[in-house]
Amino acid sequence: MIEVHRVSVLVLVLAVSAACCLGFGFVLQQNAAQRAPLNDFLSFRLLIDLVKVPRWLGGIGLMVVGTALGAAALGQGELSLVEPLLATNLLFALALSRRQTRQPLGRQGWAGLLLLAGGVCTFIVAGEPHGGAATADPMRQWLIIGAMIGFALLLTAHAKRSRLGSGPVLLALAAGLLYGVQDALTRVSGEKFAEGGFAGLLTGWQPYAVLALGVTGLLLVQSAFETASLRKSLPALTAAQPIAGIICGVGFLGDRLRTDVVALSWEAGGLLAVVAGIMLLGLHPAMPTGTVERAERVPVGQLQPQPQ
């Protein structure tokens, strides 16, 4: 019992630290990406241009650290436990945005904060996520992963036709789904490394899929940041990732949640509260509006990003 408690505290610290780095990183990335030329939309030229911007590189550095901390948390705890904790990145994004915009938290901010934090706690306490035997059926694994990636592709295809309308939200949703799958495969990769070292890790397909999903998700996120405010893109990203991760965790990684009627009711309520809190925080006036005039866009490398 003592050992379980220690591991839970370690997972909590790692996951919340990861959420802090991710939240700060997202704000810095959007500060730079919103000034990128629109003809870079969904093109790898966007990433090449953004590499020239120090603020964006700082945001990516924080994202890399957050991803590493998240991977460490996944190595110590279940995906269904870590993913809701990672969703708190929006709290840290709002904290940095408030510093930039000097907006008070207000009723909306406090309500969103309480809903997000309370929903995460409710889901974890009610569900009691714990490990189990991963499914030995590869068809089930591929079915879940294929459905997630296929849905992300459909969202991306529709976003290309509505880049300044619903496009940013759809891209953020697609990236969230990919990141949820990436988290699941990161956990699998960690288990392979623990069992067989680098030789065992590099002979599997999972680490290469983690890299591909990460780069693709990054392109989708930056394109969403480029074409809309953080208010439109970050809530969708933050909401989609934990849901996709939990589906993968329960679907084929062996994560177990309580399944009695009362527990399921509280778990569903907790997830709804998390989503509601994410939406309230994402729409908070402190979040950057991304009001750079489209007609005045010039190549990113010629701009010095300004704080919101």
Sequence and secondary structure as in RCSB ss.txt:
>XXXX:A:sequence
MIEVHRVSVLVLVLAVSAACCLGFGFVLQQNAAQRAPLNDFLSFRLLIDLVKVPRWLGGIGLMVVGTALGAAALG
QGELSLVEPLLATNLLFALALSRRQTRQPLGRQGWAGLLLLAGGVCTFIVAGEPHGGAATADPMRQWLIIGAMIG
FALLLTAHAKRSRLGSGPVLLALAAGLLYGVQDALTRVSGEKFAEGGFAGLLTGWQPYAVLALGVTGLLLVQSAF
ETASLRKSLPALTAAQPIAGIICGVGFLGDRLRTDVVALSWEAGGLLAVVAGIMLLGLHPAMPTGTVERAERVPV
GQLQPQPQ
>XXXX:A:secstr
 HHHHHHHHHHHHHHHHHHHHHHHHHHHHHHHHTTS GGGTTSHHHHHHHTT HHHHHHHHHHHHHHHHHHHHHH
HS HHHHHHHHTTHHHHHHHHHHHHH    HHHHHHHHHHHHHHHHHHHHHH  B       HHHHHHHHHHHHH
HHHHHHHHHHT TTTTHHHHHHHHHHHHHHHHHHHHHHHHHHHHHHHHHHHHTSSHHHHHHHHHHHHHHHHHHHH
HHS HHHHHHHHHHHHHHHHHHHHHHHS  B   SHHHHHHHHHHHHHHHHHHHHHHTSTTS      GGG   G
GG      
